[in-house]
């Protein structure tokens, strides 16, 4: 298990990397991204919807709320992943593709 400091660094790096990629794609695909206190939000206008990606230090996971569902990603030694093996980036791309089938990072 990661120490709190290792988790903080790994989660921060993963969320920051995702933020940079989504920010670069946001104008083309018409959604807003925002970082606040280590949490990332992705907001869509029509229909209104928001995804939230945030670290949860006590359990050493990144939690994602998207499409009225919650996902908990754990560290596998290389990346934060779901039980099915999808990475954080893959999960978010899949979630956005529900709204925008041609979306890619």
N, C-alpha and C positions, 0 to 999 in steps of 0.2 A: 504494500500500500504506500502511496505517496505521502510524504510529510506534508504538513500544511503549507510550508513555503514552496515545496516542489509542485504541489497542486496549484497554488496560486499562480506560479510562473507558467505552468503548462496550460491551465485554463485561460489565463490572460492572453497568452500567445495565440491559442486556438481561436478565441473570440475576436481578437484584434485582426487576425488574418482573414477571418470570415467577414468582418466589418469592411476591411479595405476592398475585398472582392465585390461585396454587395454594393458598396458606395460607388464603385466604378460602373456597375451595371444598372444602378437605380434610375438614371435619366432615361436610358433606352427603354427600360421596362416599366417605368412609371410607378415607382414605389419609393417610400422614404426610409432611410436607415438612421438610427441614432444610437450613440453610446452614452450611457449614464451610469456612473458608479460601477463600472465593470459589466453592466448588463447591456445587451444589444437588443434593439427592437426594430422590427421591419413592419412598416405600416402601409396598407393599401387603401385607396380611396373608395372605389366603387366596385363591389360593395365593400363597406368599411370592415377591415379585419386587421389584427395585429398579431405578429409572432413575437415572442420574447425568449431570448437565449440568455441564461444567467448561470454563474457558477454557484454551487452549493458546497461550500468548504467542509461542513461537518461530515458529510457523507462522501466527499471527494468525487462529485459528479457534476456534469453540466446538465442543467434542466432546460427543456425546451417546451414551450406552449405554442401549439399551432393547430389550427382547425379544431378548436375546442377539445384537443387531446393534449396529454402531457407525455413527454419522453424523457428518459433518464439515461444519460450516456456515461459510461465508466471508462477509466483509463486502461488500455490494454498493453501498455509499455511503449507504445508509439503514437497513439492517437486516442481521442475520445470516441467511443463507438457504442452503438446499440447492441442488444443481445443478438440481433440478426447480422451483425458485422458492418452495418452501414456507419460511415463516419459522420461527424457533425455536418460537414459540408454536403455530403450526399443526402442527408436527411433534409436539410434546408432547401437544396435544389429540388428534391422530390416534392416538398411541401409547396414551393412556389409554382412548380409545374402543374399542380392541381388547378391553379388560377390561370397560369400562362404556359400552355403546353410547349411552347418553343423556347422557354427560358434555359439559359446555360451560363455558366461562369467562365 
